[in-house]
């Protein structure tokens, strides 16, 4: 580790001085530099090359978890910690410079349901567990709001709606699409945050009509709805943040085939 420190800092401080500071000999340091790199180091170099390439292709949008998944799809047997270490050591980080908009209004007097899902995002059949949420897209005309319904079995969008206003009818339209498409059996878990759109009387009435089991995240805990949160991060990184959207309609037309 001391030789490695000398190697990493020799461009800024004379090597002889670094060796004295680290209490190692110059001869020992020269021997260290002449050693062939280890098999582990070779593998890290190959992995780092692929990390740099994926970082370039994603326009700097992939963080450690998504980068790890991409590398696994390429055939690498690699874990989050190793990928995170290589990204950190080589200053490879996610670029996040976008407008922020709050979409969850939990300051209301509607009833709150218990957290039945409890972060169990596994489903062994379709229409067993649905998760929902609302996000936002900035356009030159203003905000465009996107509501989605995901089936945890396939992790695919089964209902969606967009609007220039974040009202409860936005969430209802996404739910109606999913119900019309899937016709879920009674007992399907419907999980959301505590936003007023999902807690409203009209929305809850629809859930009762279709026999859903209502589940809600704990207050201020995004991890309780992590799958749909991950979906929004992915669509923004892979589609939304790559273009300046002149109109809401242009963004909507781009979102439709992405689903």
Backbone as a ProteinNet text record, in pm:
[ID]
protein_1_A
[PRIMARY]
XXXXXXXXXXXXXXXXXXXXXXXXXXXXXXXXXXXXXXXXXXXXXXXXXXXXXXXXXXXXXXXXXXXXXXXXXXXXXXXXXXXXXXXXXXXXXXXXXXXXXXXXXXXXXXXXXXXXXXXXXXXXXXXXXXXXXXXXXXXXXXXXXXXXXXXXXXXXXXXXXXXXXXXXXXXXXXXXXXXXXXXXXXXXXXXXXXXXXXXXXXXXXXXXXXXXXXXXXXXXXXXXXXXXXXXXXXXXXXXXXXXXXXXXXXXXXXXXXXX
[TERTIARY]
82.3	0	86.5	201.4	289.1	351.5	392.9	445.7	338.1	218.3	108	82.6	93.9	76.7	183.9	306.5	416.2	387	342.6	314.2	204.9	101.4	-11.5	19.2	122.3	150.2	284.1	354.6	489	488.9	374.7	368.1	368.9	323.3	314	430.1	488.1	596	711.7	835.4	949.7	948.3	985.5	979	1065.1	1187.3	1276.4	1213.9	1150	1087.7	969.4	889.7	776.1	823.4	932.2	985.5	1029.1	1090.5	1131.3	1008.4	908.9	787.3	718.4	713.2	644.9	735.6	861.3	956.6	977.9	1000.8	1034	1159.2	1229.2	1351.9	1320.5	1407.3	1391.4	1410.6	1500.4	1525.2	1400.1	1338.9	1216.7	1104.6	1098.7	994.8	1018.6	1147	1177.8	1142.3	1165.5	1128.7	977.2	906.3	759	709	770.8	726.3	758.5	861.9	902.6	826.8	751	675	562.6	535.6	420.7	290.5	190.7	64.1	-1.4	-79.4	-143.2	-262.7	-309.7	-427.4	-548.6	-560.1	-671.9	-667.2	-545.9	-530.2	-563.5	-525.5	-558.4	-709.5	-779.6	-924.8	-988.4	-931.1	-983.2	-964.1	-849.9	-824.6	-924.7	-956	-1055.2	-1193	-1225.7	-1356.3	-1368.6	-1260.3	-1261.6	-1284.3	-1225.9	-1245.2	-1392.4	-1459	-1601.7	-1685.4	-1644.4	-1715.9	-1708.8	-1591	-1576	-1663.9	-1669	-1748.9	-1898.1	-1945.9	-2087.1	-2121.1	-2025.8	-2046.6	-2061.2	-1981.7	-1990.5	-2121.8	-2160.1	-2282.1	-2407.5	-2402.9	-2519.9	-2519.8	-2424.2	-2409.4	-2392.9	-2319.5	-2291.3	-2408.2	-2508.9	-2631	-2631	-2536.7	-2537.4	-2460.4	-2528.1	-2462.7	-2417	-2370.6	-2316.3	-2415.4	-2541	-2632.5	-2660.9	-2694.1	-2725.4	-2601.6	-2485.8	-2362	-2333	-2355.4	-2333.2	-2422.3	-2550	-2642.9	-2600.9	-2555.7	-2511.3	-2390.1	-2296.7	-2177.7	-2213.6	-2310.3	-2355.3	-2418.1	-2492.8	-2552	-2445	-2329	-2216.8	-2138.6	-2174.7	-2110.9	-2010.8	-1998.3	-1903	-1966.9	-1892.8	-1936.1	-1881.2	-1959.3	-1909.2	-2016.4	-1972.8	-2065.5	-2064.8	-2163.1	-2176.8	-2052.8	-1994.5	-1882.5	-1761.1	-1734.2	-1618.4	-1639.8	-1758.9	-1789.3	-1781	-1837.6	-1832.5	-1691	-1604.9	-1464.7	-1394.4	-1412	-1345.8	-1398.2	-1527.4	-1583.3	-1531.4	-1525.2	-1478.5	-1331	-1248.9	-1105.1	-1071.5	-1159.2	-1132.7	-1223.8	-1286.1	-1369.1	-1478.2	-1541.4	-1652.8	-1781.5	-1855.3	-1974.6	-2091.8	-2209.8	-2333.8	-2351.3	-2396.6	-2425.7	-2573.4	-2601.9	-2739.7	-2754.9	-2800.2	-2820.6	-2953.7	-3063.7	-3195.1	-3285.6	-3389.8	-3486.8	-3556.6	-3593.1	-3660.8	-3801.1	-3893.4	-4032.2	-4089.9	-4152	-4215.8	-4348.1	-4369.5	-4492.8	-4579.9	-4528.4	-4605.4	-4654.9	-4785.7	-4847.7	-4914.7	-4844	-4898.7	-4962.9	-4972.6	-5035.3	-5185.8	-5257.8	-5401.7	-5470.1	-5601.8	-5679.6	-5741.8	-5700.4	-5751.9	-5694.6	-5761	-5715.4	-5586.2	-5501.2	-5375.1	-5383.2	-5345.3	-5347.7	-5215.3	-5214.9	-5089.2	-4999.5	-4874.4	-4776.6	-4780.8	-4871.8	-4885	-4769.7	-4718.2	-4609.8	-4482.1	-4450	-4336.2	-4205.3	-4183	-4060.9	-4040.2	-4146.9	-4137.7	-4178.9	-4081.1	-4108.7	-4113.5	-4112.3	-4119.9	-4265.8	-4297.1	-4430	-4412.1	-4483.7	-4467	-4572.8	-4657.4	-4756.8	-4802.9	-4856.5	-4906.2	-5023.9	-5042.8	-5157.9	-5166.4	-5050.5	-5042.6	-5010	-4917.6	-4876.3	-4854.6	-4922.4	-4903.1	-4844.3	-4757.3	-4702.9	-4728.8	-4752.6	-4789.1	-4713.3	-4699.2	-4636.8	-4652.9	-4616.3	-4622	-4486.3	-4438.6	-4315.1	-4338.5	-4231.6	-4243.5	-4135.9	-4166.1	-4073.2	-4076.1	-3960.4	-3954.7	-3953.3	-4041.3	-4042.1	-4040.8	-4017.8	-4016.9	-4156.2	-4258.2	-4394	-4427.4	-4343.2	-4370.2	-4363.9	-4409.6	-4402.2	-4502.9	-4459.9	-4548.2	-4542.7	-4658.5	-4663.9	-4697.5	-4628	-4643.5	-4681.2	-4796.7	-4841.4	-4829.9	-4777.1	-4760.8	-4810.9	-4845.7	-4878.8	-4787.5	-4713.6	-4623	-4669.8	-4659.5	-4683.7	-4549	-4539.2	-4411.3	-4366.6	-4457.8	-4417.4	-4325.9	-4363.3	-4285.7	-4202.2	-4231.4	-4167.6	-4195.9	-4306.6	-4341.4	-4457.5	-4464.1	-4573.8	-4699.4	-4807.6	-4933.9	-5042.4	-5012.4	-5104.4	-5028.3	-5065.9	-4996.2	-5084.5	-5052	-5124.5	-5034.4	-5054.6	-4978.9	-5075.5	-5027.8	-5110.3	-5021	-5071.6	-4997.5	-5030.6	-5121.4	-5156.2	-5150	-5107.7	-5096.6	-5222.1	-5331.2	-5457.3	-5487.7	-5589.6	-5619.1	-5667.4	-5725.6	-5771.5	-5654.5	-5532.7	-5413.9	-5387.8	-5387.8	-5365.1	-5479.4	-5602	-5718.4	-5711.9	-5671.3	-5662.7	-5558.4	-5446.7	-5344.7	-5398.1	-5468.9	-5526.7	-5632.2	-5718.7	-5824	-5765.2	-5655.7	-5591.4	-5541.4	-5476.2	-5421.2	-5532.1	-5640.7	-5752.7	-5817.1	-5837.3	-5898.7	-5811.1	-5678.8	-5586.9	-5573.1	-5564.9	-5532.5	-5652.6	-5755.7	-5870.6	-5822.3	-5756.6	-5694.8	-5797.9	-5761.5	-5852.4	-5858.5	-5961.4	-5972.2	-5856.5	-5803	-5692.1	-5556.8	-5551.3	-5424.8	-5382.1	-5256.5	-5205.2	-5176.8	-5228.3	-5203.2	-5123.2	-4997.5	-4908.7	-4874.5	-4885.3	-4855.8	-4789.9	-4753.1	-4712.1	-4836.8	-4817.3	-4930.8	-4982.9	-4949.8	-4993.6	-5143.9	-5190.6	-5334.4	-5403.5	-5331.1	-5392.6	-5435.9	-5354.2	-5383.7	-5471.9	-5473.4	-5555.9	-5695.8	-5718.8	-5846.1	-5962.7	-6080.9	-6200.6	-6229.7	-6214.8	-6245.1	-6151	-6023.5	-5926.6	-5949.4	-5969.3	-5991.5	-6121.3	-6222.3	-6348.2	-6324.6	-6240.9	-6209.5	-6136.1	-6044.3	-5971.2	-6066.2	-6163	-6261	-6347.8	-6387.2	-6472.8	-6406.6	-6277.2	-6204.7	-6141.6	-6166	-6121.2	-5973.4	-5907.9	-5765.4	-5742.6	-5628.5	-5579.1	-5489.8	-5524.7	-5455.6	-5335.8	-5220.8	-5096.2	-5031.4	-4971.7	-4905.7	-4770.6	-4678.6	-4545.1	-4550.9	-4447.7	-4434.5	-4402	-4429.3	-4413.3	-4267.9	-4248.2	-4115.9	-4016.6	-4063.5	-3971.3	-3980.6	-3892.1	-3897.2	-3859.7	-3785.8	-3744.4	-3861.1	-3971.4	-4088.8	-4154	-4117.9	-4170.6	-4054.3	-3949.9	-3822.6	-3830.1	-3915.2	-3918.1	-3966.5	-4074.2	-4124.9	-4033.2	-3968.9	-3869.9	-3754.6	-3711.4	-3603.6	-3646.2	-3773.1	-3822.9	-3813.8	-3855.6	-3850.6	-3706.6	-3616.1	-3475.8	-3421.5	-3463.5	-3415.6	-3468.9	-3598.6	-3655.5	-3600.9	-3572.7	-3516.1	-3372.2	-3295.3	-3155.1	-3142.4	-3227.6	-3213.7	-3289.9	-3388.2	-3469.7	-3486.4	-3543.9	-3587.3	-3470.2	-3364.9	-3255.5	-3163.8	-3186.5	-3101	-3144.3	-3263.2	-3315.3	-3377.7	-3368	-3448.2	-3585.9	-3690.6	-3824.9	-3892.3	-3925	-3987.7	-4133.1	-4203.9	-4345.8	-4376.4	-4484.9	-4531	-4567.7	-4626.6	-4667.8	-4547.9	-4437.8	-4317.4	-4266	-4267.4	-4223.8	-4318.5	-4447.5	-4546.2	-4526.9	-4504.5	-4486.2	-4359.5	-4257.6	-4134.1	-4152.6	-4234.2	-4256.4	-4335.2	-4431.3	-4523.6	-4450.5	-4356.4	-4290.1	-4190.9	-4147	-4048.6	-4105.6	-4234.9	-4296.2	-4262.4
-120.1	0	126.2	121.9	238.7	265.3	156.7	172.7	228	181.6	228.3	377.5	422	564.1	646.8	598.2	668.4	677.3	567.2	562.9	662.4	672.3	758.7	906.8	939.5	1080.5	1130.1	1047.1	1085.7	1199.7	1223.4	1335	1470	1472	1598.8	1618.3	1508.3	1516.2	1429.1	1472.9	1391.6	1252.6	1152.2	1013.7	989.2	1045.2	1023.9	1075.6	1190.4	1248.8	1163.2	1114.5	1029.2	900	844.1	721.5	745.6	861	893	911.1	980.6	1003.4	871.1	778.8	651.6	545.2	584.4	493.3	366.3	385.3	273.2	311.9	212.4	240.1	266.5	348.1	374.6	247.2	162.5	35.3	-52.7	-56.2	-134.5	-81.9	51.7	111.9	76.3	79.1	44	-101.7	-187.6	-329.1	-343.5	-263.9	-265.7	-227.7	-126	-78.9	-179	-258.9	-353.7	-485.8	-506.4	-630.5	-635.4	-752.2	-764.6	-749	-692.7	-674.3	-809.4	-816.7	-942.4	-972.7	-1096.1	-1135.9	-1053.3	-1022.4	-941	-800.9	-743.9	-611.1	-611.2	-720.6	-732	-733.2	-808.3	-815.7	-679.5	-607	-473.3	-379.1	-391.2	-305.3	-331.3	-458.4	-492.9	-441.7	-463.5	-420	-268.1	-198.4	-53	-1.1	-67.8	-26.5	-35.4	-141.9	-157.2	-56.3	-27	73.3	209.6	245.6	374.1	377.9	265.9	261.4	273.8	202.9	211.3	350.1	410.1	546.3	643.5	623.5	709.6	687.4	560.9	529.8	577.6	579.8	623	772.9	844.3	988.8	1023.4	938.6	963.3	939.9	862.2	846.2	722.7	629.3	505	520.6	492.3	483.9	340.8	314.6	181.9	67.7	75.3	-38.6	-68	37.1	13.9	-28.4	26.9	-12	-159.9	-205.5	-346.6	-437	-398.9	-479.5	-484.5	-372.4	-369.7	-461.5	-459	-543.3	-690.8	-723.4	-862.6	-909.6	-819.8	-855.3	-877.8	-814	-834.1	-960.9	-1029.8	-1156	-1150.9	-1035.3	-1024.1	-1071	-1151.7	-1194.5	-1093.9	-988.8	-876.3	-828.7	-777	-728.3	-577.2	-523.1	-378.6	-315.2	-382.5	-322.4	-303.3	-402.7	-391.6	-281.7	-277.9	-174	-36.6	-24.6	102.7	146.7	51.9	85.2	137.9	69	112.4	247.6	270.5	399.4	510.4	482.3	582.9	614.8	511.4	531.8	606.8	596.6	659	778	828.9	950.3	939	822	800.9	814.5	919.3	945.7	982.4	979.8	1009	1159.1	1202.2	1343.9	1367.1	1448.9	1478.7	1630.5	1695.8	1841.1	1873.9	1846.2	1868.7	1936.9	2000	2065.7	1962.1	2003.2	1912.8	1963.8	1870.9	1905.9	1806.6	1854.7	1767.9	1717.9	1585.9	1528.7	1464.2	1447.1	1381.1	1482.4	1499.8	1586.9	1499	1473.9	1387.8	1468.5	1600.4	1686.5	1696.3	1593.1	1588	1510.6	1503.9	1438.2	1307.2	1255.7	1127.4	1014.1	898.5	781.7	725.2	670.6	610.4	459.5	382.8	236.3	184.3	64.3	5.6	-38.6	-61.4	-104.3	-256.9	-306.7	-451.9	-508.7	-430.4	-479.2	-502.5	-409.4	-422.3	-456.7	-389.5	-405	-545.4	-623.9	-755.2	-737.4	-713.4	-680.3	-802.7	-921.7	-1044.1	-1081.8	-1120.8	-1172.1	-1294.9	-1402.6	-1526.6	-1546.3	-1443.2	-1450	-1308.1	-1288.9	-1155.7	-1114.7	-984.1	-926	-970.7	-993.1	-1024.9	-899.7	-816.8	-693.8	-584.7	-472.9	-356.3	-242.6	-164.3	-44.4	75.4	190.2	310.2	431	531.5	656.4	761	885.4	998.2	1066.6	1101.4	1177.4	1294.4	1365.6	1491.3	1503.3	1578.1	1600.6	1749.2	1811.4	1953.1	1974.7	2060.4	2101	2253.3	2307.8	2453	2513.3	2428.7	2475.3	2468.8	2400.4	2380.5	2232.4	2198.3	2060.2	1970.5	1846.7	1739.8	1630	1588.3	1486.9	1350.7	1248.4	1112.3	1019.1	955	855.2	717.2	621.1	485.4	381.2	264.8	145.3	34.5	-28.8	-138.6	-267.3	-376.8	-510.3	-564.5	-598.8	-643.9	-778.8	-853.6	-982.2	-960.6	-869.8	-844.1	-716.8	-632	-500.3	-410.4	-433.1	-353.5	-259.5	-150.4	-55.6	-115.9	-119.3	-173.3	-65.5	51.8	164.5	294.2	397.3	524.9	637.6	759	878.4	998.9	1102.4	1226.7	1344.2	1453.3	1572.7	1691.4	1812	1931.9	1974.5	1901.3	1927.9	1797	1807.5	1688.1	1675.4	1635	1616.8	1468.2	1436.2	1296.1	1222.4	1296.2	1227.9	1169.1	1223.7	1169.7	1027.4	1008.9	875.9	781.7	832.3	749.5	699.2	784.8	743.7	633.3	643.4	537.9	406.7	414.4	295	232.9	315.7	264.9	191.6	243.4	175.4	37.6	30.9	-96.3	-198	-153	-242.7	-292.7	-203	-243.3	-343.4	-326.3	-415	-550.2	-550.8	-672.8	-741.2	-666	-721.1	-805.1	-741.8	-815.9	-884	-997.1	-1064.5	-989.6	-1015.3	-953.6	-1002.1	-909.7	-944.6	-899.1	-843	-788.5	-671.4	-670.4	-562.1	-440	-327.5	-199.5	-113.7	-85.6	-12.1	124.6	226.1	364.1	437.7	564.4	649.6	708.9	805.2	863.3	990.8	1012.1	1133.1	1146	1270.1	1295.7	1236.3	1224	1165.5	1021	947	805.6	784.9	880.6	868.1	927.7	995.4	1064.3	965.9	1017.7	933.5	868.2	943.9	889.9	775.6	792.5	687.9	563.3	583.1	469.9	397.2	471.1	408.2	311	351	261.8	137.3	154.8	39.1	-59.2	-8.2	-96.7	-167.3	-94.9	-153.4	-272.3	-265.2	-372.7	-473.5	-457.9	-557.5	-557.9	-443.5	-435.4	-437.9	-491.5	-474.4	-350.8	-250.9	-122.5	-122	-82	-74	61.1	121.5	250.9	253.4	328	343	419.8	401.5	483.8	627.2	719.4	860.6	892.9	953.9	999.7	890.3	767.2	655.6	606.2	655.5	618.9	473.3	411.3	272.6	176.1	217.8	131.4	113.9	198.1	185.8	191.2	115.4	128.2	88.6	-5.9	-53.4	55.9	122.4	228	350.3	375.6	483.1	453.9	327.1	288.7	304.5	273.9	290.6	436.4	527.2	669.1	716.2	670.2	708.6	657.7	536.3	478.3	553.3	580.2	647.9	790.2	853.7	988.1	984.5	886.3	876.5	834.7	742.1	685.9	764.1	843.6	913.2	1062.1	1092.9	1230.3	1327.5	1294.8	1388.4	1400.6	1322	1326.9	1434.5	1490.9	1586.9	1707	1824	1937.6	1928.5	1924.3	1904.7	2040.6	2072.3	2201	2203.7	2092	2087.5	1963.6	1970.6	1853.8	1739.8	1776.1	1674.8	1597.4	1664.9	1598.1	1497.2	1534.7	1442.5	1323.4	1349.4	1241.3	1140.4	1189.5	1100.9	1016.6	1070.1	994.1	888.5	918.7	825.8	703.3	723	614.6	487.9	494.9	371.4	316.1	400.4	356	248	253.6	165.1	19.1
0	0	0	68.2	70.5	-66.5	-134.4	-269.1	-363.3	-346.2	-430.6	-408.7	-282.5	-252.2	-322.2	-320.2	-388.1	-537.2	-595.2	-738.4	-777.2	-694.3	-726.4	-709.7	-629	-598.9	-651.7	-727.9	-771.1	-873.6	-936.6	-1032.1	-960.8	-834.7	-761.3	-664	-615.6	-516.2	-564	-549.6	-591.9	-529.3	-608.8	-563.8	-440.1	-438	-324.2	-195.2	-204.4	-85.5	-38.9	-134.1	-98.6	-31.1	-81.9	-21.9	122.4	147.4	284.8	373.8	321.7	400.6	435.5	338.8	359.7	422	449.3	514.3	431.8	300.7	212.7	133	81.4	6.9	-140.1	-202.1	-345.2	-426	-379.2	-448.2	-442.5	-326.1	-311.6	-400.5	-412.2	-497.1	-643.4	-686.7	-825.2	-853.4	-755.9	-771.5	-782.5	-703.2	-708	-847.5	-908	-1038.9	-1149.1	-1128.9	-1233.4	-1226.1	-1119.5	-1106.7	-1210.2	-1267.5	-1358.3	-1279.1	-1344.4	-1273	-1247.5	-1140.5	-1101.7	-1191.5	-1183.2	-1260.1	-1220.6	-1090.4	-1042.7	-1101.8	-1109.4	-1167.9	-1316.5	-1385.5	-1527.2	-1547.4	-1463.4	-1474.2	-1446.1	-1348.4	-1317.9	-1436.5	-1505.7	-1620.6	-1732.5	-1756.8	-1859.9	-1818.5	-1692.8	-1642.1	-1648.5	-1614.2	-1617.2	-1759	-1857.4	-1997.2	-2035.5	-1991.4	-2020.3	-1941.6	-1819.4	-1740.2	-1808.8	-1855.6	-1925.9	-2051.5	-2124.2	-2245.9	-2215.4	-2111.7	-2074.6	-2020.8	-1950.9	-1900.6	-2017.6	-2122.2	-2240.8	-2314.7	-2333.6	-2408	-2336.3	-2203.7	-2126	-2099.1	-2159.3	-2138.9	-1991.6	-1921.8	-1780.4	-1688.1	-1732.9	-1653	-1563.6	-1584.5	-1507.8	-1376.5	-1266.8	-1137.8	-1113.2	-992.8	-960	-982.9	-936	-955.1	-1102	-1180.1	-1320.5	-1398.4	-1364.6	-1430.9	-1406.1	-1284.1	-1250.8	-1333.5	-1347.7	-1426.7	-1573	-1626	-1765.4	-1785.4	-1691.6	-1702	-1691.8	-1607.9	-1597.1	-1727.6	-1794.1	-1922.7	-2029.5	-2011	-2103.4	-2072.6	-1962.2	-1928.1	-1815.5	-1748.7	-1637.6	-1507	-1433.2	-1300.1	-1199.9	-1173.5	-1095.1	-998.1	-884.4	-783.3	-771.8	-698.5	-682.5	-618.6	-519.8	-447.4	-538	-620.9	-710.5	-814.1	-871.9	-969.8	-904.4	-783.9	-713.3	-683.7	-647.1	-617	-742.2	-854.5	-977.8	-1025.2	-1012.5	-1052.4	-961.7	-832.8	-736.7	-757	-775.1	-791.3	-920.2	-1019.4	-1148.4	-1177	-1071	-1079.8	-1185.7	-1193	-1285.2	-1205.4	-1229.1	-1147.8	-1236.3	-1176.6	-1247.6	-1261	-1378.2	-1401.5	-1372.4	-1271.8	-1235.3	-1221.8	-1325	-1319.6	-1385.1	-1317.5	-1374.5	-1273.9	-1325.2	-1239.3	-1151.9	-1031.9	-938.5	-910.4	-900.1	-873.9	-774.1	-668.5	-569.2	-624.2	-618.1	-671.1	-564.2	-444.4	-339.4	-236.7	-231.5	-132	-27.6	82.6	188.3	300.8	280.3	381.3	352.2	388.1	361.2	473.6	467.4	573.4	527.4	412.4	365.5	450.2	446.4	520.8	460	545.3	504.2	523.7	421.9	430.2	485.4	544.7	595.1	480.1	510.1	410	397.6	315.2	295.8	213.8	121	34.9	114.9	203.9	295.8	222.8	109.4	28.7	-27.1	-33.3	-96.7	-242.8	-329.4	-467.8	-559.6	-501.5	-581	-603.8	-726.9	-760	-848.5	-819.2	-896.3	-1003.7	-1022	-1129.1	-1163	-1282.9	-1319.6	-1231.5	-1219.4	-1147.3	-1002.6	-944.3	-801.4	-720.5	-774.2	-706.4	-810.7	-790.8	-877	-794.7	-855.3	-790.3	-881.2	-820.9	-897.5	-843.8	-929.3	-884.8	-994.5	-960.6	-1053.4	-1054.2	-1173.2	-1185.5	-1280	-1315.9	-1387.4	-1494	-1597.2	-1708.1	-1740.8	-1749.7	-1780.5	-1930.9	-1979.2	-2119.6	-2124.8	-2244.5	-2259.5	-2241.6	-2244.6	-2216.2	-2067.2	-1990.9	-1848.1	-1813.5	-1695.1	-1647.2	-1716.7	-1744.1	-1789.6	-1684.3	-1635.6	-1529.6	-1589.6	-1541.6	-1592.3	-1477.4	-1490	-1392.2	-1455	-1379.8	-1433.7	-1334.8	-1389.9	-1312.2	-1361.4	-1270.6	-1305.8	-1240.3	-1314.1	-1258.8	-1210	-1084.7	-1029	-1085.2	-1146.9	-1205.4	-1325	-1413.6	-1534.5	-1525.9	-1425.7	-1410.2	-1531.3	-1599.3	-1716.4	-1685.5	-1762.7	-1748.3	-1810.2	-1732.6	-1782.8	-1789.1	-1737.2	-1745.7	-1728.9	-1804.4	-1791.9	-1840.7	-1796.6	-1838.5	-1817.3	-1897.9	-1883.3	-1875.5	-1813.7	-1801.7	-1769.2	-1797.9	-1758.7	-1616.7	-1553	-1413.3	-1334.5	-1209.5	-1126.3	-1039	-1100.6	-1030.5	-1018.3	-937.7	-912.2	-1036.8	-1135.9	-1257.4	-1335	-1319.1	-1384.7	-1336.6	-1205.3	-1148.6	-1184.8	-1186.5	-1218.4	-1361.9	-1455.4	-1595.4	-1616	-1545.6	-1554.9	-1498	-1386.2	-1325	-1415.6	-1473.2	-1561	-1681.1	-1736	-1848.6	-1807.3	-1690.9	-1644	-1617.1	-1555.6	-1525.1	-1653.8	-1750.4	-1877.3	-1951.4	-1942.2	-2012.2	-1944.1	-1810.8	-1737.8	-1671.1	-1635.5	-1562.3	-1443.4	-1346.2	-1235.5	-1146.2	-1088.5	-995.1	-862.7	-786	-653	-565.8	-486.2	-398.6	-448.8	-569.2	-620.2	-531.6	-489.5	-404.8	-490.8	-448.6	-515.6	-418.5	-454.8	-363.3	-420	-336.5	-376.4	-261.2	-286.4	-175.9	-110.9	-20.8	51.6	-12.9	-139.3	-207.6	-212.9	-215.9	-215.2	-337.5	-450	-569.6	-545.2	-469.6	-444.8	-322	-232.8	-112.8	-130.8	-241.9	-262.8	-261.6	-232	-225.1	-359.7	-468.5	-600.9	-637.8	-608	-641.8	-556.5	-426.8	-337.3	-370.4	-418.4	-458.5	-573.3	-670.2	-782.3	-735.1	-641.5	-590.6	-522.6	-447.2	-381.1	-484	-588.1	-691.7	-759.4	-775.5	-844.3	-748	-620.4	-523.5	-492.3	-504.2	-471	-320.3	-279.6	-143.5	-144.2	-66.2	-71.9	22	-31.7	44.2	16.3	118.7	101.5	171.5	114.2	171.5	302.2	382	502.3	462.4	549.3	518.7	484.2	366.8	326.2	298.6	271	251	107	19.7	-121.9	-145.4	-52.3	-70.1	-62.8	-2.6	4.3	-131.6	-227.9	-364.5	-463	-432.4	-503.5	-649.7	-686.3	-825.4	-919.7	-883.7	-971.1	-967.2	-853.8	-846.5	-943	-947.5	-1038.1	-1183.9	-1212.1	-1349	-1391.9	-1304.9	-1341.2	-1362.1	-1279.6	-1296	-1428.7	-1467.2	-1591.8	-1712.9	-1716	-1832.3	-1845.1	-1733.4	-1740.8	-1791	-1742.5	-1784.1	-1929.3	-1974.2	-2108	-2214.4	-2173.4	-2272.6	-2242.5	-2128.5	-2100.7	-2095.9	-2021.3	-2002.4	-2123.4	-2225.5	-2344.5	-2443.5	-2423.6	-2520.4	-2449.8	-2509.3	-2462.9	-2528.2	-2447.8	-2501.6	-2520.7	-2644.7	-2674.9	-2628.6	-2645	-2609.9	-2526.4	-2454.8	-2379.6	-2474.3	-2587.9	-2685.1	-2738.3	-2762	-2811.7	-2709.6	-2582.6	-2477.4	-2467.5	-2477.4	-2469.8	-2582.8	-2704.6	-2818.8	-2805	-2737.4	-2715.8	-2608.1	-2508.1	-2397	-2443.3	-2533.5	-2571.4	-2617.6	-2713.7	-2754.6	-2652.1	-2556.7	-2457.1	-2366.5	-2339.7	-2241.6	-2266.8
[MASK]
+++++++++++++++++++++++++++++++++++++++++++++++++++++++++++++++++++++++++++++++++++++++++++++++++++++++++++++++++++++++++++++++++++++++++++++++++++++++++++++++++++++++++++++++++++++++++++++++++++++++++++++++++++++++++++++++++++++++++++++++++++++++++++++++++++

